């Protein structure tokens, strides 16, 4: 199982999901849990893309076998339902692994937790960098009008 916001999909997301499949082995399947809009907002950021569209796009990624929206009130509820053998954490996710393992154990969830190391480096390798670049761009008025029509 892999989890995340998956807002403005970029190569870092692909790397995380590809590496997550490798952790599980060739006969495993990857289940992804996409954060709800309310969860993202509670972490002090508005998602650019809504949860339903983020889920739809994640389902299209070749490494993903199944994808679901997370639970708004209890992030462990879907974990308990799916019962993954392994939960992968992205290199940029701020989870305390020791605390997460204890929380899983306390809830009777027997899953290994693996932090994916490394990251697909690039000019636009994070949602924040993509947003920053868009804000910095000077749009030609003709192009902007065309975008507004679409």
N, C-alpha and C positions, 0 to 999 in steps of 0.2 A: 504494500500500500504506500502510495505517495500522496502528499497533501500540499496545497498551496492556493494562492489567490489566482494565479495564471491570468493576470490582467496584461493586456498588450503583449501577446506571445512573442518571445524573442529566443535566440539560440541558447541562452542559459536554461530556459525551460526544457528545450529539446535534450540538452546535455543531461539535466537532472533526471528526466524520465528514461532516457536511454541507459544511464548508469544504474538506475533503480531496477530495470529489467535484468541487468547483468548480475546484480546482487542475488536476485531470486533464482537464477539459473535458467537454462534453455527451456525447460518444461513448465516454468511458472507462468502465471498471468499477472499483469499489472492492473491493479484497481487504483483509481485516482479519486481523491476527495477534494472538491473545489470549494473554497471558502465562500460562505454566504456574504451578501452585500453588508448585512448588519455586523458580521464579524470583522470585515475589512474596515468599516467605519469606526468600530469600537477601538481599532488600533490606530486611530487618528489619520486615516487616509480615505478619501472617496475613491471608489473604483471608477475607472474611465468606462469600462465595459461592464454591463450588468451581469448578474450571476447566471442567468439562463443562457446568454450568448457565450460567456466564458466556458460554461459546461459543454455547450454544443461544439465549440472549437477544440476543447481538450479531447472530446470523444473522437475527433478526426485525426488526432496524432497517431502515427503508426505504432508506437510503443504501447499504447493504451488499449487494454482489453475491455475495461468497464470504467465508467466514471459516474459519480454521484455528487449532489450538493451535500455539504456538511449539515449538521444540526445546529440551529441557531442558539440553543440553550446549553447543550452538552456535547463538546467535541468528541467525547469518547463513545457516545451512543452508536454512531455508525461503525466505529472500530469493533465494538462488541457484537454488532450484527454481522459484520463481514468476517470477523475472526482471521485477520491476516497472520501469516507466520512471521513476516518481516514488515516493519514500518521504516521507510527511508525518510530522512530529513535532509533538505537542501542545504548547501553550504552557506547560504545567506539567511537561513531561518534561525531565529534567536531562541530556540528551545534549550533549556537546561536538560541535557540527556539523562543525567542521574535522576533528576526530579521526574521526568517523563516516564522513565522505567519504573520508578516507585509507584507513580500514579496508575500505570497500567497494571502492575502487580496487585495493588490494593483493590482494583476493580475486577480482578480475576481474569485479566487479559494476558495470555501467555504469548507475547510477540517480542521478537528480537528488534532492537532499534539500531539502525545503522545511519550514520551521518555520511552523506555523499561528499567526497572530497573533490576539490578542484572545481573549475568553473569555465565555461566557454567564454573566453575573453574576446571583447570586440568593442568597437566604438559605441554601439548601442546595446550593451549587454544587460541592461536592467530597465524595468518599467520607469523608474525615476529618471534615468538618463534620456529615455525616449521623450518623456514629458518635458524635460528641461530643453531638449533640442527643439521641440515644437514651439515652446514659448519663445525661444531665441530667434526663430526663423522670421524673416521679413517677407511677408506674402505679397506677391504681385497682385494688385487689385483685380485684374482680369481673371487670374486663376482663382482667387478667393470667391469672386462672384459665381464662377462655374461650379465650385464646390457647394455653394449655398443652394444652387438650383437642384443639385442631386440630393 
